[in-house]
């Protein structure tokens, strides 16, 4: 799990993203602040949609550590926290695909439009990585996956 910066109305906002050990996107959340409450909201959203992880690799951010400690207290589950700058390279590399598209836009005019656009960018990025589950386990191209969503 890591966060990256996105410029909205001339101010930096934070895009929290989580990636599993295979590089598949787990979840993302755009927030106005980078603090314990934002990190906790992201972790709770991720846990609701997936499940509690056994291990979480984060950078040295105190907000992320504090949020994981609160989550541990609330759930009682033991989550191993690994804080290492270099273990987080997988999610940092995954940021690159999203940042490449966003940087060419020169920022967003509103938080709402940024949230909607980033959701679309993340969806297409997940389709490119082949994360869509298909009936029968057949492999579809990104275009075929997108068309099946539209139909």
Secondary structure as a PSIPRED ss2 file (coil, helix, strand):
# PSIPRED VFORMAT (PSIPRED V4.0)

   1 X C   1.000  0.000  0.000
   2 X E   0.000  0.000  1.000
   3 X E   0.000  0.000  1.000
   4 X E   0.000  0.000  1.000
   5 X E   0.000  0.000  1.000
   6 X E   0.000  0.000  1.000
   7 X E   0.000  0.000  1.000
   8 X E   0.000  0.000  1.000
   9 X C   1.000  0.000  0.000
  10 X C   1.000  0.000  0.000
  11 X E   0.000  0.000  1.000
  12 X E   0.000  0.000  1.000
  13 X E   0.000  0.000  1.000
  14 X E   0.000  0.000  1.000
  15 X E   0.000  0.000  1.000
  16 X E   0.000  0.000  1.000
  17 X E   0.000  0.000  1.000
  18 X E   0.000  0.000  1.000
  19 X E   0.000  0.000  1.000
  20 X C   1.000  0.000  0.000
  21 X C   1.000  0.000  0.000
  22 X C   1.000  0.000  0.000
  23 X C   1.000  0.000  0.000
  24 X C   1.000  0.000  0.000
  25 X E   0.000  0.000  1.000
  26 X E   0.000  0.000  1.000
  27 X E   0.000  0.000  1.000
  28 X E   0.000  0.000  1.000
  29 X E   0.000  0.000  1.000
  30 X E   0.000  0.000  1.000
  31 X E   0.000  0.000  1.000
  32 X C   1.000  0.000  0.000
  33 X C   1.000  0.000  0.000
  34 X C   1.000  0.000  0.000
  35 X C   1.000  0.000  0.000
  36 X H   0.000  1.000  0.000
  37 X H   0.000  1.000  0.000
  38 X H   0.000  1.000  0.000
  39 X H   0.000  1.000  0.000
  40 X H   0.000  1.000  0.000
  41 X H   0.000  1.000  0.000
  42 X H   0.000  1.000  0.000
  43 X H   0.000  1.000  0.000
  44 X H   0.000  1.000  0.000
  45 X H   0.000  1.000  0.000
  46 X H   0.000  1.000  0.000
  47 X H   0.000  1.000  0.000
  48 X H   0.000  1.000  0.000
  49 X H   0.000  1.000  0.000
  50 X C   1.000  0.000  0.000
  51 X C   1.000  0.000  0.000
  52 X C   1.000  0.000  0.000
  53 X C   1.000  0.000  0.000
  54 X C   1.000  0.000  0.000
  55 X E   0.000  0.000  1.000
  56 X E   0.000  0.000  1.000
  57 X E   0.000  0.000  1.000
  58 X E   0.000  0.000  1.000
  59 X C   1.000  0.000  0.000
  60 X C   1.000  0.000  0.000
  61 X C   1.000  0.000  0.000
  62 X H   0.000  1.000  0.000
  63 X H   0.000  1.000  0.000
  64 X H   0.000  1.000  0.000
  65 X H   0.000  1.000  0.000
  66 X H   0.000  1.000  0.000
  67 X H   0.000  1.000  0.000
  68 X H   0.000  1.000  0.000
  69 X H   0.000  1.000  0.000
  70 X H   0.000  1.000  0.000
  71 X H   0.000  1.000  0.000
  72 X H   0.000  1.000  0.000
  73 X H   0.000  1.000  0.000
  74 X H   0.000  1.000  0.000
  75 X H   0.000  1.000  0.000
  76 X C   1.000  0.000  0.000
  77 X C   1.000  0.000  0.000
  78 X C   1.000  0.000  0.000
  79 X C   1.000  0.000  0.000
  80 X E   0.000  0.000  1.000
  81 X E   0.000  0.000  1.000
  82 X E   0.000  0.000  1.000
  83 X E   0.000  0.000  1.000
  84 X C   1.000  0.000  0.000
  85 X C   1.000  0.000  0.000
  86 X C   1.000  0.000  0.000
  87 X C   1.000  0.000  0.000
  88 X C   1.000  0.000  0.000
  89 X H   0.000  1.000  0.000
  90 X H   0.000  1.000  0.000
  91 X H   0.000  1.000  0.000
  92 X H   0.000  1.000  0.000
  93 X H   0.000  1.000  0.000
  94 X H   0.000  1.000  0.000
  95 X H   0.000  1.000  0.000
  96 X H   0.000  1.000  0.000
  97 X H   0.000  1.000  0.000
  98 X H   0.000  1.000  0.000
  99 X H   0.000  1.000  0.000
 100 X H   0.000  1.000  0.000
 101 X H   0.000  1.000  0.000
 102 X H   0.000  1.000  0.000
 103 X H   0.000  1.000  0.000
 104 X C   1.000  0.000  0.000
 105 X C   1.000  0.000  0.000
 106 X C   1.000  0.000  0.000
 107 X C   1.000  0.000  0.000
 108 X E   0.000  0.000  1.000
 109 X C   1.000  0.000  0.000
 110 X C   1.000  0.000  0.000
 111 X H   0.000  1.000  0.000
 112 X H   0.000  1.000  0.000
 113 X H   0.000  1.000  0.000
 114 X H   0.000  1.000  0.000
 115 X H   0.000  1.000  0.000
 116 X H   0.000  1.000  0.000
 117 X H   0.000  1.000  0.000
 118 X H   0.000  1.000  0.000
 119 X H   0.000  1.000  0.000
 120 X H   0.000  1.000  0.000
 121 X H   0.000  1.000  0.000
 122 X H   0.000  1.000  0.000
 123 X H   0.000  1.000  0.000
 124 X H   0.000  1.000  0.000
 125 X H   0.000  1.000  0.000
 126 X H   0.000  1.000  0.000
 127 X H   0.000  1.000  0.000
 128 X H   0.000  1.000  0.000
 129 X C   1.000  0.000  0.000
 130 X C   1.000  0.000  0.000
 131 X C   1.000  0.000  0.000
 132 X C   1.000  0.000  0.000
 133 X C   1.000  0.000  0.000
 134 X C   1.000  0.000  0.000
 135 X H   0.000  1.000  0.000
 136 X H   0.000  1.000  0.000
 137 X H   0.000  1.000  0.000
 138 X C   1.000  0.000  0.000
 139 X C   1.000  0.000  0.000
 140 X C   1.000  0.000  0.000
 141 X C   1.000  0.000  0.000
 142 X H   0.000  1.000  0.000
 143 X H   0.000  1.000  0.000
 144 X H   0.000  1.000  0.000
 145 X H   0.000  1.000  0.000
 146 X H   0.000  1.000  0.000
 147 X H   0.000  1.000  0.000
 148 X H   0.000  1.000  0.000
 149 X H   0.000  1.000  0.000
 150 X H   0.000  1.000  0.000
 151 X C   1.000  0.000  0.000
